[in-house]
Amino acid sequence: MIDPQLLRENPDALRASQRARGDSVELIDRAVDADAARRSAITEFEALRAEQNAHGKLVAKAPKEEKAALVAAAQQLASRVKAAQAAAADADAAFAELAGAIANPVLDGVPPGGEDDYVVLREVGEKRSFDFEPLDHLALGERLDAIDMARGAKVSGARFYFLKGVGARLELALMNLALDRALAEGFVPLITPTLVKPSVMSGTGFLGAHADEVYFLPDDDLYLTGTSEVALAGYHADEIVDVSNGPLRYAGWSTCYRREAGSHGKDTRGIIRVHQFNKLEMFSYIVPDDAEAEHERLLAMQEGMLKALGLSYRVIDTAAGDLGTSAARKFDVEAWVPTQNAYRELTSTSNCTTFQARRLDIRYRTEAGPTAPVATLNGTLATTRWIVALLETHQQAAGSVAVPDVLRPYLGGLEVLEPVR
């Protein structure tokens, strides 16, 4: 939910955000009108209720001979109050529906446009070159007996897989490295539910334009999460949190599920675009004024992971039209994938400002006393897809893969993954 005060006082800012996103500008006008109608209906209801209360006192004090007429008038007034209350409730619901359809206002400096209108902020690291013909991650994974797509498809269908042997160990090593780094930065680890209620899924903004990506279990009225961000955001729903001594930071480890709707024929080879994967997600609850600094902090942690793993990457400022509903700004970190001769997204971090907190009613107590919505931010620190860049970047002749120094303690000191096929 957007800030209703912003809608009333500066609708042009929301119109500009909608325009930058490529969303409906007319929706803002409709929401402004609905807000005015809602406030008018509430005022009418409250005025009639005050009149009803005053009339009730007259009835109580009236002489016996006047009471019959006053009681009849009270009954008519009660009917009008009931109708006004229903009208106010309808107007409030109409406004909530329109306001709930407005995406989070983008922050100043976010590039306008669509998926291809991002801005490259920096490129880091030297792209790997080879004196032999490099293999892609799936060919490497099969030689290492680390990735089994055929049996994944046999068991579950397309875009499923088994990680086996060193493949399974490599993913756990990545996740544990990320967890240790998160712990060092004060994040509290959580293993989160992967099934959530509709109110939580909707509250985080995932039932908007990308609802077709989400798996739904109608018999249970539960959604499978595509990121532990959803459960982490819902963790403090309907609460007043204490951020007076600094932000609340969590690291959520979970399996994630995505339908990958509309991606038929795209990235069908290997484990780049799959229906199930594991992820360690950072999540922060923070005072809104500190949210942009926290966003840079999460990004720095992501970059630190990629540097430690010896991966070349770039950071992009995602264009407004490619942001999710809840993100006011998002940085993507894309690793270089040698056999594709391209950067591919490994991780992202989003500043959702107060958008999710308003929808989930998560507040903090301000220094002045009243409560206000917190800001929420998220960022991935490791996920299954990272294996793609790791295998391809660190491959050696004959299909072996050098293990980055930082991962070796998590693999029992293993220095090289050797092919078994």
VEXDREN-2710 file (C-alpha; in Angstrom, 1 decimal):
% VEXDREN-2710
k/r/px/py/pz
1/MET/0.0/0.0/0.0
2/ILE/1.3/3.4/-0.9
3/ASP/1.3/6.3/1.6
4/PRO/-2.3/7.9/1.4
5/GLN/-0.8/11.2/2.5
6/LEU/1.6/11.2/-0.5
7/LEU/-1.4/10.5/-2.8
8/ARG/-3.2/13.5/-1.4
9/GLU/-0.3/15.9/-1.1
10/ASN/1.9/15.0/-4.1
11/PRO/0.0/12.9/-6.7
12/ASP/2.3/14.1/-9.4
13/ALA/5.2/12.2/-7.8
14/LEU/3.1/9.0/-8.1
15/ARG/2.1/9.8/-11.6
16/ALA/5.8/10.3/-12.5
17/SER/6.6/6.9/-10.9
18/GLN/3.8/5.1/-12.8
19/ARG/5.0/6.7/-16.0
20/ALA/8.6/5.6/-15.4
21/ARG/7.4/2.1/-14.7
22/GLY/5.2/2.0/-17.7
23/ASP/2.1/1.5/-15.5
24/SER/-1.2/3.3/-15.6
25/VAL/-1.0/7.0/-14.8
26/GLU/-4.8/7.2/-14.9
27/LEU/-4.9/4.8/-11.9
28/ILE/-3.5/7.7/-9.7
29/ASP/-6.4/10.0/-10.8
30/ARG/-8.9/7.3/-9.9
31/ALA/-7.3/6.7/-6.6
32/VAL/-7.3/10.4/-5.8
33/ASP/-11.0/10.6/-6.5
34/ALA/-11.7/7.4/-4.5
35/ASP/-9.7/8.8/-1.5
36/ALA/-11.8/12.0/-1.7
37/ALA/-15.0/10.0/-1.9
38/ARG/-13.9/7.8/1.0
39/ARG/-13.1/10.8/3.3
40/SER/-16.4/12.4/2.4
41/ALA/-18.3/9.2/3.2
42/ILE/-16.5/8.9/6.5
43/THR/-17.2/12.5/7.4
44/GLU/-20.9/12.0/6.6
45/PHE/-21.0/8.9/8.7
46/GLU/-19.3/10.5/11.7
47/ALA/-21.5/13.6/11.5
48/LEU/-24.6/11.5/11.5
49/ARG/-23.3/9.3/14.4
50/ALA/-22.6/12.5/16.4
51/GLU/-26.1/13.7/15.7
52/GLN/-27.4/10.3/16.7
53/ASN/-25.5/10.5/20.0
54/ALA/-26.8/14.0/20.7
55/HIS/-30.3/12.9/19.9
56/GLY/-30.1/10.0/22.2
57/LYS/-29.4/12.3/25.1
58/LEU/-32.4/14.4/24.2
59/VAL/-34.6/11.3/24.3
60/ALA/-33.3/10.3/27.7
61/LYS/-34.1/13.8/29.1
62/ALA/-37.3/14.5/27.3
63/PRO/-40.7/14.7/29.1
64/LYS/-42.9/11.6/28.7
65/GLU/-45.3/13.3/26.2
66/GLU/-42.5/14.2/23.8
67/LYS/-40.7/10.8/23.9
68/ALA/-42.8/9.0/21.3
69/ALA/-41.9/11.6/18.6
70/LEU/-38.3/11.7/19.6
71/VAL/-38.0/7.9/19.5
72/ALA/-39.5/7.8/16.0
73/ALA/-37.0/10.4/14.9
74/ALA/-34.2/8.4/16.5
75/GLN/-35.3/5.3/14.6
76/GLN/-35.1/7.2/11.3
77/LEU/-31.7/8.6/12.3
78/ALA/-30.4/5.1/13.1
79/SER/-31.4/4.0/9.7
80/ARG/-29.5/6.9/8.1
81/VAL/-26.5/6.1/10.3
82/LYS/-26.5/2.5/9.2
83/ALA/-26.7/3.4/5.5
84/ALA/-23.9/6.0/5.9
85/GLN/-21.7/3.4/7.7
86/ALA/-22.2/0.9/4.8
87/ALA/-21.5/3.7/2.3
88/ALA/-18.3/4.6/4.2
89/ALA/-17.2/0.9/4.3
90/ASP/-17.8/0.5/0.5
91/ALA/-15.9/3.7/-0.2
92/ASP/-13.0/2.5/1.9
93/ALA/-12.9/-0.8/0.2
94/ALA/-13.0/0.9/-3.3
95/PHE/-10.1/3.1/-2.3
96/ALA/-8.1/0.2/-0.8
97/GLU/-8.5/-1.8/-4.1
98/LEU/-7.2/1.1/-6.2
99/ALA/-4.4/2.1/-3.8
100/GLY/-3.4/-1.5/-3.5
101/ALA/-2.9/-1.7/-7.3
102/ILE/-0.4/1.1/-7.3
103/ALA/3.3/-0.1/-7.3
104/ASN/5.8/1.3/-4.8
105/PRO/6.9/4.8/-5.9
106/VAL/10.4/4.5/-7.4
107/LEU/13.2/6.5/-5.8
108/ASP/14.9/9.4/-7.4
109/GLY/17.6/8.4/-9.9
110/VAL/16.0/5.1/-10.9
111/PRO/16.3/4.7/-14.7
112/PRO/13.0/4.9/-16.5
113/GLY/12.0/2.3/-19.0
114/GLY/11.9/-1.4/-19.3
115/GLU/14.0/-4.5/-19.0
116/ASP/16.7/-3.3/-21.4
117/ASP/17.0/0.3/-20.0
118/TYR/19.2/-0.6/-17.0
119/VAL/22.3/1.5/-16.2
120/VAL/25.6/-0.3/-15.6
121/LEU/27.1/1.0/-12.4
122/ARG/30.4/-0.9/-12.6
123/GLU/32.1/-4.0/-14.0
124/VAL/34.5/-5.8/-11.6
125/GLY/37.1/-8.5/-12.3
126/GLU/38.8/-9.8/-15.4
127/LYS/36.7/-12.1/-17.6
128/ARG/38.1/-15.6/-17.8
129/SER/39.8/-16.5/-21.0
130/PHE/40.8/-20.1/-22.0
131/ASP/43.5/-21.8/-24.0
132/PHE/41.1/-24.7/-24.6
133/GLU/37.5/-25.0/-25.6
134/PRO/35.5/-24.3/-22.5
135/LEU/32.5/-26.5/-21.5
136/ASP/29.2/-25.1/-20.3
137/HIS/28.1/-25.7/-16.7
138/LEU/25.9/-28.7/-17.6
139/ALA/28.6/-30.5/-19.5
140/LEU/30.9/-29.9/-16.6
141/GLY/28.3/-31.0/-14.1
142/GLU/27.7/-34.2/-16.0
143/ARG/31.4/-35.0/-16.2
144/LEU/31.8/-34.4/-12.5
145/ASP/28.6/-36.5/-11.9
146/ALA/27.3/-33.4/-10.0
147/ILE/24.2/-32.5/-12.0
148/ASP/21.6/-35.0/-13.2
149/MET/18.9/-33.3/-15.4
150/ALA/17.6/-36.5/-17.0
151/ARG/16.6/-38.1/-13.7
152/GLY/15.2/-34.8/-12.5
153/ALA/12.9/-34.7/-15.5
154/LYS/12.0/-38.4/-15.0
155/VAL/11.0/-37.8/-11.4
156/SER/9.4/-34.3/-11.6
157/GLY/9.3/-33.0/-15.2
158/ALA/11.1/-30.3/-17.1
159/ARG/13.3/-27.8/-15.2
160/PHE/13.9/-30.1/-12.3
161/TYR/17.2/-31.7/-11.5
162/PHE/19.3/-33.6/-9.0
163/LEU/22.5/-32.2/-7.5
164/LYS/24.6/-35.2/-6.8
165/GLY/27.9/-35.9/-5.0
166/VAL/30.2/-32.8/-5.3
167/GLY/27.3/-30.9/-6.8
168/ALA/25.3/-31.3/-3.6
169/ARG/28.3/-30.6/-1.5
170/LEU/29.1/-27.5/-3.6
171/GLU/25.7/-26.0/-3.0
172/LEU/25.8/-26.7/0.7
173/ALA/29.3/-25.1/0.8
174/LEU/28.0/-22.0/-0.9
175/MET/25.1/-21.7/1.4
176/ASN/27.2/-22.2/4.5
177/LEU/29.8/-19.7/3.3
178/ALA/27.0/-17.2/2.8
179/LEU/25.5/-18.0/6.2
180/ASP/28.8/-17.5/8.0
181/ARG/29.3/-14.1/6.3
182/ALA/25.8/-13.1/7.3
183/LEU/26.4/-14.1/10.9
184/ALA/29.6/-12.0/10.9
185/GLU/27.5/-9.0/9.9
186/GLY/24.9/-9.6/12.7
187/PHE/22.1/-11.3/10.7
188/VAL/20.0/-13.8/12.7
189/PRO/19.6/-17.1/10.8
190/LEU/16.1/-18.4/10.1
191/ILE/15.0/-21.5/8.3
192/THR/11.7/-20.3/7.0
193/PRO/8.3/-21.8/6.0
194/THR/7.9/-22.3/2.3
195/LEU/4.1/-22.3/2.4
196/VAL/2.5/-19.0/3.3
197/LYS/-1.0/-17.5/3.6
198/PRO/-2.5/-15.4/0.9
199/SER/-2.4/-12.3/3.1
200/VAL/1.4/-12.7/3.5
201/MET/2.0/-13.3/-0.2
202/SER/-0.2/-10.4/-1.2
203/GLY/1.3/-8.2/1.5
204/THR/4.8/-8.6/0.1
205/GLY/3.6/-7.6/-3.4
206/PHE/4.0/-11.0/-5.1
207/LEU/0.4/-11.3/-6.3
208/GLY/0.5/-8.5/-8.7
209/ALA/2.0/-8.5/-12.2
210/HIS/4.0/-11.7/-11.5
211/ALA/1.3/-13.8/-9.8
212/ASP/1.5/-16.3/-12.6
213/GLU/5.0/-17.2/-11.3
214/VAL/3.7/-18.4/-8.0
215/TYR/2.6/-22.0/-7.2
216/PHE/-0.8/-22.1/-5.4
217/LEU/-2.4/-24.9/-3.4
218/PRO/-6.1/-24.2/-3.6
219/ASP/-7.2/-27.0/-1.3
220/ASP/-5.0/-25.6/1.5
221/ASP/-5.3/-21.9/0.5
222/LEU/-1.5/-21.6/0.7
223/TYR/1.2/-20.4/-1.7
224/LEU/4.7/-21.8/-2.3
225/THR/7.2/-19.1/-1.9
226/GLY/9.7/-18.2/-4.6
227/THR/12.0/-16.5/-2.1
228/SER/12.2/-16.6/1.7
229/GLU/11.7/-12.8/1.5
230/VAL/8.0/-13.5/1.7
231/ALA/8.2/-15.4/5.0
232/LEU/10.8/-13.0/6.4
233/ALA/8.5/-10.0/5.6
234/GLY/5.6/-11.8/7.2
235/TYR/7.6/-12.7/10.3
236/HIS/6.8/-9.4/12.0
237/ALA/3.4/-8.8/10.4
238/ASP/0.9/-6.9/12.7
239/GLU/3.7/-6.0/15.1
240/ILE/5.5/-3.0/16.5
241/VAL/9.2/-3.7/16.2
242/ASP/12.0/-2.2/18.1
243/VAL/14.6/-0.7/15.7
244/SER/15.7/2.0/18.1
245/ASN/19.1/0.3/18.6
246/GLY/19.6/-0.5/14.9
247/PRO/17.9/-2.6/12.2
248/LEU/16.6/-6.1/12.6
249/ARG/18.5/-8.3/10.2
250/TYR/17.6/-11.9/9.3
251/ALA/19.1/-14.4/7.0
252/GLY/16.5/-16.8/5.7
253/TRP/17.5/-20.3/4.3
254/SER/14.8/-22.0/2.3
255/THR/13.9/-24.0/-0.8
256/CYS/12.2/-21.7/-3.4
257/TYR/9.7/-22.5/-6.1
258/ARG/8.9/-20.7/-9.3
259/ARG/6.6/-21.7/-12.1
260/GLU/8.8/-19.8/-14.7
261/ALA/5.6/-19.0/-16.6
262/GLY/6.2/-17.5/-20.0
263/SER/9.8/-18.8/-20.2
264/HIS/9.1/-21.7/-22.5
265/GLY/12.2/-22.3/-24.7
266/LYS/14.3/-19.9/-22.6
267/ASP/17.4/-21.2/-20.6
268/THR/16.1/-24.8/-20.9
269/ARG/19.6/-26.2/-20.6
270/GLY/21.0/-26.8/-17.2
271/ILE/20.1/-25.1/-13.9
272/ILE/19.9/-21.5/-14.9
273/ARG/16.1/-21.3/-14.9
274/VAL/14.5/-24.0/-12.8
275/HIS/11.3/-24.6/-10.8
276/GLN/13.1/-25.4/-7.5
277/PHE/16.3/-24.1/-5.9
278/ASN/17.8/-23.2/-2.6
279/LYS/18.6/-19.7/-1.4
280/LEU/20.0/-17.7/1.5
281/GLU/18.1/-14.3/1.6
282/MET/19.1/-11.3/3.7
283/PHE/16.2/-9.2/5.0
284/SER/16.3/-6.0/7.0
285/TYR/13.7/-4.0/9.0
286/ILE/15.0/-0.5/9.5
287/VAL/14.1/3.2/10.1
288/PRO/13.1/4.6/6.7
289/ASP/15.7/7.3/6.7
290/ASP/18.4/4.7/6.9
291/ALA/17.1/2.4/4.2
292/GLU/19.2/3.7/1.3
293/ALA/22.4/3.2/3.3
294/GLU/21.3/-0.3/4.2
295/HIS/20.7/-1.0/0.6
296/GLU/24.3/-0.2/-0.2
297/ARG/25.4/-2.4/2.7
298/LEU/23.5/-5.4/1.3
299/LEU/24.9/-4.8/-2.1
300/ALA/28.5/-4.6/-0.7
301/MET/27.9/-8.0/1.0
302/GLN/26.8/-9.5/-2.3
303/GLU/29.8/-8.1/-4.1
304/GLY/32.1/-9.4/-1.4
305/MET/30.8/-12.9/-1.9
306/LEU/31.4/-12.8/-5.7
307/LYS/34.9/-11.3/-5.3
308/ALA/35.8/-14.0/-2.7
309/LEU/34.6/-16.7/-5.2
310/GLY/36.8/-15.2/-8.0
311/LEU/33.8/-14.3/-10.2
312/SER/33.8/-11.4/-12.7
313/TYR/30.6/-9.5/-12.4
314/ARG/28.8/-6.2/-13.1
315/VAL/26.3/-4.2/-11.0
316/ILE/23.3/-2.7/-12.7
317/ASP/20.7/-0.2/-11.6
318/THR/17.4/-1.8/-12.7
319/ALA/15.0/0.3/-14.7
320/ALA/11.7/1.2/-13.2
321/GLY/9.7/-0.9/-15.6
322/ASP/11.7/-4.0/-14.6
323/LEU/11.2/-3.6/-10.8
324/GLY/8.8/-5.8/-8.9
325/THR/5.7/-4.2/-7.4
326/SER/7.2/-3.7/-4.0
327/ALA/10.7/-2.5/-5.0
328/ALA/11.5/1.2/-5.1
329/ARG/15.0/0.5/-6.3
330/LYS/16.8/-2.7/-7.2
331/PHE/20.4/-3.5/-8.0
332/ASP/21.2/-6.7/-9.9
333/VAL/24.6/-8.3/-9.7
334/GLU/25.3/-10.3/-12.8
335/ALA/28.2/-12.8/-13.1
336/TRP/30.1/-13.4/-16.3
337/VAL/29.2/-16.8/-17.8
338/PRO/32.0/-17.6/-20.3
339/THR/30.2/-20.1/-22.6
340/GLN/27.4/-17.6/-23.1
341/ASN/29.7/-14.7/-23.5
342/ALA/27.3/-12.7/-21.4
343/TYR/26.5/-11.5/-17.9
344/ARG/23.7/-13.4/-16.2
345/GLU/21.9/-12.4/-13.0
346/LEU/23.1/-14.2/-9.9
347/THR/21.6/-12.0/-7.2
348/SER/19.7/-8.8/-6.6
349/THR/18.9/-6.5/-3.7
350/SER/15.8/-4.4/-3.3
351/ASN/14.8/-1.4/-1.2
352/CYS/11.1/-1.8/-0.6
353/THR/10.9/1.4/1.5
354/THR/7.7/1.3/3.6
355/PHE/5.5/-0.4/0.9
356/GLN/5.5/-4.0/2.4
357/ALA/5.3/-2.7/6.0
358/ARG/2.2/-0.7/5.2
359/ARG/0.5/-3.8/3.7
360/LEU/1.6/-6.1/6.5
361/ASP/1.1/-3.5/9.3
362/ILE/4.7/-3.5/10.6
363/ARG/5.5/-0.4/12.5
364/TYR/8.1/1.1/14.8
365/ARG/7.8/3.7/17.5
366/THR/9.2/7.1/16.4
367/GLU/11.2/9.3/18.7
368/ALA/8.1/11.6/18.9
369/GLY/6.0/8.7/20.2
370/PRO/3.6/7.7/17.4
371/THR/4.1/4.6/15.4
372/ALA/5.1/4.6/11.7
373/PRO/5.8/1.9/9.1
374/VAL/9.3/0.6/9.0
375/ALA/11.3/0.1/5.7
376/THR/12.1/-3.4/4.5
377/LEU/15.0/-4.5/2.3
378/ASN/16.1/-7.8/0.9
379/GLY/19.1/-9.3/-0.9
380/THR/20.2/-12.8/-1.9
381/LEU/23.6/-13.9/-0.6
382/ALA/23.8/-17.3/-2.3
383/THR/21.6/-19.5/-4.5
384/THR/21.8/-22.6/-6.6
385/ARG/22.4/-20.6/-9.8
386/TRP/25.8/-19.5/-8.5
387/ILE/27.0/-23.0/-9.4
388/VAL/26.7/-22.1/-13.1
389/ALA/29.2/-19.3/-12.9
390/LEU/31.5/-21.1/-10.5
391/LEU/31.9/-24.2/-12.7
392/GLU/32.4/-22.3/-15.9
393/THR/34.7/-19.7/-14.5
394/HIS/37.0/-22.1/-12.6
395/GLN/37.1/-25.0/-15.1
396/GLN/40.4/-26.5/-16.2
397/ALA/41.3/-28.6/-19.2
398/ALA/39.9/-32.1/-19.2
399/GLY/36.8/-31.0/-17.3
400/SER/38.1/-30.5/-13.8
401/VAL/37.2/-27.5/-11.8
402/ALA/39.4/-25.6/-9.3
403/VAL/37.7/-24.9/-6.0
404/PRO/38.1/-21.2/-4.8
405/ASP/40.1/-20.9/-1.7
406/VAL/37.2/-19.5/0.3
407/LEU/35.1/-22.6/-0.3
408/ARG/37.7/-25.3/0.4
409/PRO/37.1/-25.4/4.2
410/TYR/33.5/-26.2/3.5
411/LEU/34.4/-29.0/1.2
412/GLY/36.8/-30.8/3.5
413/GLY/39.8/-29.2/2.0
414/LEU/39.0/-30.3/-1.5
415/GLU/41.0/-28.2/-4.0
416/VAL/39.9/-29.6/-7.4
417/LEU/36.7/-31.2/-8.5
418/GLU/37.8/-34.1/-10.8
419/PRO/35.7/-35.6/-13.6
420/VAL/34.4/-39.1/-13.0
421/ARG/33.1/-39.6/-16.6
END
